[in-house]
Amino acid sequence: MSRRVATLVTGERTRAQVREASRAERHRAAEMRREQRERDRQLKAAQKAIWAGDYLPPEGEAGPRMGRSLVPAHARAERATTRVLRTQYPFVAEEGLGSAGAYIGWDKLSRTAFCFDPFELYARRIISNPNITVSGAIGSGKSSLMKCLALRSAAFGRKTFVPGDVKGEWTPVVKAAGGAVISIGGADGAKLNPLDEGRRPERDLDGKVVTDELWARTVQRQRHSLLGALTSALLGRPLDQDDHTALDTAIDATVKRGGVPLVPTVVEELLAPSLTAGLPLGAATSEQLAAMGRAAGLALQRITRTGDLAGMFDGPSTVRFDPAAPMMSVDLRNIPQGSEALPLLMTCTGSWMESALRGADLGQRYMIYEEAHRLMPLPGLLDRMRDQFKLTRAWGTANVIVIHRLSDLDAVGAAGSRERAVAEGLLADTSTRVVYRQESDQLEAARRTLGMSEAAVRAVSHLIVGSGLWMVGKRTFLVGHQRTRWEAQVTDTDAGMGAGA
């Protein structure tokens, strides 16, 4: 009787062996699933523990060496090698604006060099326009900043023009740069004719050739804008339709009389119309036209025959404007700073200089309006400046407004008024805002006007001389301005007190 013998061939398994291997495989799979569930449970518990505490405040935890708080200017600097620092908060350091442009000083937060060129930043679309607002208390260093920016930018081919140097502080700077200074109100009796045509560009803002007819209309608008702003400021009210009609007719008649149009001639046409340009619609007789222009004529007469400005704008220009000069200023220090006519003088010199710089073929330049807060209470003058700002990008001009207090905007008018809107719109047309130290009573105005955070407001209140908060587009930097010895001597506006400003 034969017996069944189990196979001895290597690699083949019995049914019992297959069943045992399957049970072991299922056991291992179940064990792996249990381990995975345990790992998932531990991960969720760890994540829950991380977020169980209080969230970090937006400005970071307070305390020394936390590495997240806004560092005040007086904080003690910590030094370490890059090998150590590269592992600590590697994403906190600001990359800066790059090295293009004039060197300003140190970024106090990243400890790197801070360079600035509004034209370069506009080309890179970091800012929407090259205009700048600089504000700060007296003696905080804002004036020295602008003078050094002008001097250093000359190396990049940027020209600088100051139409109203009220204190004469720009005179040594302009002369040091090889520029020209025009002094008004001094012993030499220099005169400026604010009705000068100015420079005729080859093409207009739309790129069209400037014809004789187009040029005549442009000059007409320029003259009416200036005289209208001056008249409104002198009358203390907006111009009505009679004022506008009489003023337009007087300007036309002055031009048709031949020769160089002068303000005294316009005054004559307002008070005693010659009818050289005929009667406008709405005026039946010369007497009626004279009645319409009487208020404007008497107001403008104050800047030609009486008042602080008599003798400055009543004749042809005796000085020549040189647009090729690297720097140029109009020195107004001979005019009493408390004079009510000073804003009018600043407007006349500004209009005269702006008309001489008309066009985009003169290179990129700065127009620095020092003591711009003097114009704030006069809406008519602000209107004219606002219109000038609209030409910034077309003409390659960076307009710079220098003021002491942001609360000066409150003097323009009540919140919601048209006058207030014009002033705030002027500030809105500046993509770069530099805020130097503000007095305690100005902090709320700075926060409200510029939309500053609480951390930025606290930083501004403790800034030392020469340090400023730069808001460039949507980015903010804390910068310490640095000067060479030579620059300090040339730009020092506080020499009489024995300290730089």
C-alpha positions in Angstrom: 0.0 0.0 0.0 1.5 3.3 -1.1 1.9 6.5 1.2 1.7 10.2 0.1 5.1 12.0 0.6 5.2 15.8 1.1 6.9 17.7 -1.7 10.5 18.7 -1.0 10.7 21.2 -4.0 12.2 24.6 -2.8 9.9 27.7 -3.2 6.6 25.9 -2.9 4.4 26.3 0.2 1.7 24.2 1.7 -1.8 25.5 2.2 -1.1 25.8 6.0 2.0 27.9 5.2 0.0 30.2 2.9 -2.7 30.7 5.5 -0.2 31.5 8.1 1.6 34.0 5.8 -1.7 35.7 5.0 -2.6 36.1 8.7 0.8 37.6 9.4 0.4 40.1 6.5 -3.0 41.2 7.8 -1.6 41.6 11.3 1.2 43.8 10.0 -1.2 46.0 8.0 -3.5 46.4 11.0 -0.5 47.4 13.2 0.7 49.9 10.6 -2.8 51.5 10.5 -2.9 51.8 14.3 0.6 53.4 14.3 -0.6 55.9 11.6 -3.7 56.8 13.6 -1.5 57.4 16.6 0.8 59.6 14.7 -2.1 61.6 13.3 -3.6 62.0 16.8 -0.2 63.2 18.2 0.2 65.7 15.3 -3.3 67.2 15.9 -2.6 67.5 19.5 0.7 69.3 18.8 -1.0 71.7 16.4 -3.8 72.4 18.9 -1.2 73.1 21.6 0.6 75.6 19.4 -2.6 77.6 18.8 -4.1 77.2 22.2 -2.2 80.3 23.6 -2.7 84.0 22.8 -1.9 85.2 19.3 1.1 87.5 18.9 0.1 91.2 18.6 0.4 92.7 15.1 3.6 94.6 16.2 5.3 91.6 17.8 5.9 90.8 21.4 7.1 93.6 23.5 10.4 93.4 25.3 14.1 93.6 24.7 15.7 91.4 22.0 12.4 90.0 20.7 13.4 90.9 17.2 9.9 91.9 16.2 9.2 95.2 17.8 9.6 98.5 16.0 13.1 99.5 17.2 13.3 103.1 18.5 16.1 105.3 17.2 17.9 105.2 20.6 18.0 101.4 20.8 21.4 99.8 21.5 22.7 98.0 18.4 23.5 94.3 18.6 26.4 92.9 16.5 26.9 89.4 15.3 28.3 87.5 12.4 26.1 86.7 9.4 26.7 83.0 10.1 24.7 83.4 13.3 22.2 86.0 12.1 21.2 84.1 9.0 19.3 81.6 11.2 17.4 84.2 13.3 14.3 85.7 11.8 15.6 85.5 8.2 12.4 87.0 6.7 12.2 90.1 8.9 14.9 92.3 7.4 13.6 94.9 4.8 15.2 94.5 1.4 15.2 98.3 0.8 14.7 100.3 -2.3 18.0 99.3 -4.0 21.1 101.2 -4.6 19.9 103.4 -7.4 19.7 107.1 -6.6 21.3 109.5 -4.1 22.5 108.2 -0.8 20.5 109.5 2.1 21.8 107.7 5.1 21.1 104.6 7.2 18.0 102.5 7.4 17.8 102.2 11.2 15.8 99.0 11.1 17.9 97.0 8.7 21.2 98.8 9.2 21.7 99.1 5.5 22.3 102.1 3.2 19.2 104.0 2.1 19.2 105.5 -1.4 16.4 107.4 -3.0 15.5 108.6 -6.5 11.8 109.3 -7.1 12.2 109.1 -10.9 13.8 105.7 -10.7 11.2 104.5 -8.3 8.4 105.8 -10.6 10.0 103.9 -13.5 9.9 100.7 -11.4 6.3 101.4 -10.5 7.1 101.4 -6.8 5.4 104.9 -6.5 2.6 106.4 -8.6 4.2 109.8 -8.9 7.6 111.5 -8.1 6.1 114.2 -5.8 7.3 114.5 -2.2 5.9 116.0 1.1 8.4 116.7 3.9 7.0 117.7 7.3 8.6 118.2 10.7 9.0 120.6 13.6 11.4 123.5 13.3 15.0 122.3 13.8 14.2 118.6 13.0 16.5 118.5 10.0 14.0 118.5 7.1 15.6 121.5 5.4 19.1 120.0 5.5 17.7 116.8 4.0 16.3 118.6 0.9 19.5 120.6 0.4 21.6 117.4 0.5 19.2 115.6 -1.8 19.5 118.4 -4.3 23.3 118.5 -4.1 23.7 114.7 -4.4 21.1 114.4 -7.1 23.2 116.8 -9.3 25.6 113.9 -9.9 22.7 112.0 -11.5 21.8 114.9 -13.8 18.8 116.0 -11.7 18.4 119.8 -11.6 16.8 121.7 -8.7 14.7 124.9 -8.7 13.5 126.8 -5.7 11.0 129.4 -6.7 10.5 130.9 -3.2 13.5 130.9 -0.8 11.9 132.9 2.0 14.9 132.9 4.3 17.7 132.9 1.8 19.0 129.5 3.1 19.4 128.0 -0.4 21.7 130.8 -1.6 25.0 129.2 -0.4 23.8 125.7 -1.6 22.9 127.0 -5.1 26.2 128.9 -5.4 28.2 125.9 -4.3 26.6 123.8 -7.1 27.4 126.4 -9.7 23.8 127.6 -10.0 22.2 131.0 -10.2 20.4 133.0 -7.5 17.8 135.7 -8.3 17.3 138.2 -5.4 14.0 140.0 -5.2 13.4 143.1 -3.1 17.1 144.0 -2.7 19.1 147.1 -3.5 19.6 146.0 -7.1 15.8 146.5 -7.8 15.4 143.3 -9.7 12.0 142.8 -11.3 10.0 139.8 -12.4 7.2 140.0 -14.9 4.8 137.2 -13.9 3.0 137.6 -17.2 6.0 136.5 -19.3 5.2 133.9 -21.9 7.8 131.5 -20.7 9.3 128.7 -22.7 7.4 127.4 -25.7 7.7 123.6 -25.9 7.8 121.9 -29.3 4.9 119.5 -28.3 2.0 119.6 -25.9 1.1 117.1 -23.3 -0.6 114.9 -25.9 2.4 114.9 -28.1 0.9 117.3 -30.7 2.9 120.1 -32.3 2.3 123.4 -30.5 0.9 125.7 -33.1 0.7 129.5 -32.7 -3.0 129.3 -31.9 -2.5 126.6 -29.3 0.4 128.5 -27.8 -1.7 131.7 -27.5 -4.5 129.8 -25.7 -1.9 128.2 -23.4 -0.4 131.5 -22.4 -3.9 133.0 -22.0 -4.9 130.2 -19.5 -1.6 130.6 -17.7 -2.0 134.4 -17.2 -5.7 134.1 -16.2 -4.9 131.3 -13.7 -2.2 133.4 -12.0 -4.1 136.7 -11.9 -7.3 134.9 -10.9 -5.5 133.3 -8.0 -3.9 136.5 -6.9 -7.2 138.5 -7.2 -9.1 135.8 -5.2 -6.4 135.9 -2.5 -6.5 139.7 -2.3 -10.3 139.9 -2.3 -10.6 137.1 0.3 -13.3 135.4 -1.7 -13.7 133.3 -4.9 -14.1 135.2 -8.1 -17.6 135.6 -9.5 -18.7 135.7 -13.2 -18.2 139.4 -13.4 -14.6 139.1 -12.1 -13.8 136.4 -14.6 -15.3 138.2 -17.6 -13.6 141.5 -16.8 -10.2 139.8 -16.1 -10.3 137.8 -19.4 -11.2 140.9 -21.4 -8.5 143.0 -19.7 -5.8 140.4 -20.4 -6.9 140.2 -24.1 -6.8 144.0 -24.4 -3.4 144.1 -22.8 -2.0 141.6 -25.3 -3.6 143.4 -28.3 -2.1 146.8 -27.2 1.3 145.3 -28.1 4.6 145.2 -26.3 5.3 143.1 -23.3 2.1 142.4 -21.3 2.4 143.9 -17.7 0.3 143.7 -14.6 -0.1 147.5 -14.4 -1.5 147.5 -17.9 -4.1 144.8 -16.9 -5.0 147.0 -13.9 -5.6 149.9 -16.3 -7.8 147.8 -18.5 -9.8 146.7 -15.5 -10.5 150.1 -14.1 -10.7 152.1 -17.4 -11.3 149.7 -20.3 -9.8 150.8 -23.7 -12.1 148.4 -25.5 -9.1 147.3 -27.6 -10.5 143.8 -27.4 -14.1 144.9 -27.7 -17.0 144.4 -25.3 -17.6 140.9 -24.0 -21.0 139.4 -24.0 -22.8 140.6 -20.9 -21.4 144.1 -21.0 -23.3 146.7 -23.0 -21.0 149.7 -22.4 -17.4 150.4 -21.2 -18.9 151.8 -18.0 -20.6 148.5 -17.3 -17.4 146.6 -18.1 -15.5 148.9 -15.7 -18.0 148.3 -13.0 -17.6 144.5 -13.5 -13.8 144.7 -13.2 -13.5 147.4 -10.5 -13.1 145.0 -7.5 -10.4 143.0 -9.4 -8.6 146.1 -10.6 -8.4 147.7 -7.1 -7.2 144.4 -5.6 -4.4 143.9 -8.2 -3.4 147.5 -7.8 -2.1 146.6 -4.3 0.8 144.6 -5.8 1.8 147.2 -8.4 1.5 150.6 -6.7 1.0 150.0 -3.0 1.9 147.4 -0.4 5.0 145.3 0.2 5.2 144.1 -3.5 5.2 147.5 -5.1 8.0 147.9 -7.6 8.7 144.1 -8.0 6.2 143.1 -10.7 5.3 146.4 -12.4 7.7 146.2 -15.3 9.6 143.8 -17.7 11.8 141.2 -16.2 15.3 142.5 -15.5 16.7 139.0 -14.8 17.1 136.0 -17.1 16.1 132.5 -16.3 18.7 129.9 -17.2 17.0 126.4 -17.5 20.5 124.8 -18.1 21.7 125.8 -14.7 22.2 122.8 -12.3 20.4 124.7 -9.6 18.5 128.0 -9.3 16.6 129.8 -6.6 14.7 133.0 -6.0 15.9 134.7 -2.8 13.1 136.4 -0.9 14.9 137.2 2.4 14.5 140.9 1.8 10.8 140.6 2.2 9.5 140.7 5.8 8.5 137.2 6.8 5.4 138.5 8.5 4.2 140.3 5.4 0.7 139.3 4.3 1.9 139.7 0.7 4.6 137.0 1.0 2.4 134.2 -0.2 1.4 136.3 -3.2 5.1 136.9 -4.0 5.8 133.2 -3.7 3.0 132.5 -6.2 4.3 135.1 -8.7 7.9 133.8 -8.6 6.6 130.2 -8.7 4.5 130.9 -11.8 7.4 132.7 -13.5 9.8 129.9 -12.9 7.3 127.2 -13.8 6.5 128.8 -17.2 10.2 129.0 -17.9 10.5 125.2 -17.3 7.6 124.2 -19.5 8.2 121.1 -21.5 9.6 117.6 -21.2 12.9 118.1 -23.0 14.8 119.9 -20.2 15.6 116.8 -18.2 14.2 115.6 -14.9 14.2 118.2 -12.1 13.0 119.0 -8.6 10.7 122.0 -7.9 11.0 122.6 -4.1 8.3 124.7 -2.5 9.8 125.8 0.8 7.5 127.2 3.4 4.5 125.8 1.5 2.4 126.1 4.6 2.2 129.9 3.9 0.0 129.1 0.9 -2.4 126.7 2.8 -4.9 129.4 4.0 -5.3 130.7 0.5 -7.4 128.3 -1.6 -6.9 130.2 -4.8 -3.2 129.7 -4.6 -3.6 126.1 -3.8 -5.8 125.6 -6.8 -3.0 126.9 -9.0 -0.4 124.7 -7.4 -2.7 121.7 -7.8 -3.0 122.3 -11.5 0.8 122.5 -11.7 1.1 119.1 -9.9 -1.0 117.5 -12.6 1.8 118.1 -15.1 4.4 116.3 -13.1 4.8 113.1 -15.0 4.4 114.8 -18.4 7.2 117.3 -17.8 9.6 115.1 -15.7 9.2 117.2 -12.5 9.2 116.1 -8.9 7.4 118.7 -6.8 8.4 118.9 -3.2 6.2 120.5 -0.5 8.0 121.4 2.7 5.8 122.3 5.7 6.1 122.4 9.4 2.9 120.9 10.6 0.3 118.7 9.0 -2.3 120.5 11.0 -1.7 123.4 8.6 -4.3 121.7 6.4 -6.9 122.5 9.1 -6.5 126.2 8.4 -7.7 125.8 4.8 -11.3 125.1 5.7 -13.7 122.9 7.6 -13.7 119.1 7.1 -15.7 118.3 4.0 -15.4 121.7 2.4 -14.0 122.2 -1.1 -11.0 124.1 0.1 -10.1 121.3 2.5 -10.5 118.8 -0.3 -8.1 120.7 -2.5 -5.4 120.8 0.2 -5.8 117.1 1.0 -5.8 116.3 -2.7 -2.5 118.1 -3.0 -1.1 115.9 -0.3 -2.6 112.8 -1.9 -0.7 113.7 -5.1 2.6 112.9 -3.3 3.6 109.3 -3.3 6.6 109.9 -0.9 6.0 111.4 2.5 8.9 112.1 4.9 7.9 112.8 8.5 10.4 114.3 10.8 9.9 114.8 14.5 6.4 116.1 15.4 5.3 117.9 18.5 2.9 116.0 20.8 0.0 118.2 19.7 0.6 117.3 16.0 0.6 113.5 16.3 -3.1 113.1 15.9 -3.1 115.2 12.8 -0.2 113.2 11.4 -2.0 109.9 12.1 -5.2 111.1 10.6 -3.8 112.8 7.5 -1.2 110.2 6.5 -2.9 107.1 7.8 0.0 106.2 10.1 -0.1 103.2 12.4 0.2 103.6 16.2 3.7 102.2 16.1 4.7 104.8 13.4 3.2 107.6 15.5 5.1 106.6 18.6 8.3 106.5 16.5 7.8 109.9 15.1 7.3 111.5 18.5 10.7 110.3 19.6 12.8 111.0 16.5 16.1 112.7 17.0 17.4 115.5 14.7 18.2 114.2 11.3 16.0 111.1 11.5 12.8 110.7 9.6 10.0 108.2 8.9 9.9 107.7 5.1 6.7 106.4 3.6 7.5 105.5 0.0 4.5 104.1 -1.7 3.2 101.4 0.5 6.5 100.8 2.3 7.9 102.5 5.4 11.5 103.1 6.4 13.2 104.7 9.5 16.1 106.6 8.1 18.9 108.6 9.7 20.2 111.3 7.3 24.0 111.6 7.2 26.0 114.6 6.0 29.7 115.1 5.2 31.5 118.0 6.9 31.3 120.1 3.8 27.6 119.4 3.4 27.0 120.3 7.0 28.7 123.7 6.5 26.8 124.5 3.4 23.4 123.3 4.5 23.5 124.4 8.1 20.4 126.5 8.8 21.1 127.0 12.5 24.6 128.4 12.4 23.7 131.2 14.7 22.8 128.8 17.4 26.0 126.7 17.0 24.3 123.6 15.8 23.1 122.0 12.6 19.5 121.7 11.6 
